[in-house]
Amino acid sequence: MSYLQAIVIGLLQGVTELFPISSLGHSVILPAFLGWDNITNAQRAPESFYLAFLVGLHVATALALLFYFRATWRRIIVGFFHTLRTRKIETPDERLSWLLIVATIPTGIIGLLFEHSLRTLFAKPTAAALFLIVNGLILFGGERVRRRAEIRKLAISHATNPEGGRRLDTLEFREAGFVGIAQILALFAGISRSGVTMVAGLLRGLDHEDAARFSFLLATPIILAAGIYKLPDLIGPNGDGVRGQVVVGSLAAGLAAYAAVRFLLRWFETRTLMPFAIYSFVVGLLALIRFA
């Protein structure tokens, strides 16, 4: 892997991991489109330098999220340990800590069992293109369904005012589990983690900003745990010859992720998922035509 490839893939990872357009899908389609056969072939292999390279990118993305939400995570962690002492949930931060735990469990279990096999099985441009089209349909469908009367009624019933969306701390634990189950779809290359979790949040009455915030907070431990779990790949023989590229690519990924989360939280204050739905569908369709 060249340093140019490392920077491009790093920037791509940092942006598309948080934008609801699938980092895994783009990491499959772009190298194939550019003719980077060394990367395309490495993604399909059970063990390769590319898997070691991705460890660094995931850790860098998670650290960027941790830094951006550092004040929020400080309150969440303090709140969590306070609930262990008191055995009661009394504040929004304490409740949020347990909502994140509940939502993390489904993907943590399924990802541990099947993430590697699904990644290598569907790391093909045609499969990623198909799932990217599906991602667009999920985002489009989520925006349509959230306008239904029952969803609006749910949002208003938990809002601080009749015009606002549902407060994040009013989610029930079964609803957090629903968001966590939706996140499992992101194991398929082309389905966006942030996209499906945002849609799940919207369907439970959250507004776009809180749905995005919950999605990014939920992604942080998942991405970080995945990186740490695969750290032996980077330390071991798979990391030989690419550790310099890992450093450069990780720096690019971390900076891109920080910029992406800042942009998206401002975007979702007033805007929706529709542009990302259109992008996913169009790019997926063009990629399918190109690689079919």
Protein Blocks (a to p, Z undefined) as FASTA:
>chain_A
ZZklmmmmmmmmmmmmmpcgbjklmmmmmmmmnopaklmmmmmpmbdfklmmmmmmmmmm
mmmmmmmmmmmmmmmmmmmmmmmmnopafbfklmmmmmmmmmmmmmmmmmmmmmmmmmmm
mmcfklmmmmmmmmmmmmmmmmmmmmpmklmmmmmmmpcbfkbccdfklpcfklmmmmmm
mmmmmmpghiafklmmmmmmmmnopafklmmmmmmmmmmmmmmmmmmmmmmmmmmmmlgo
plmmmmmmmmmmmmmmmmmmmmmmmmmmmmcfklmmmmmmmmmmmmmmmmZZ
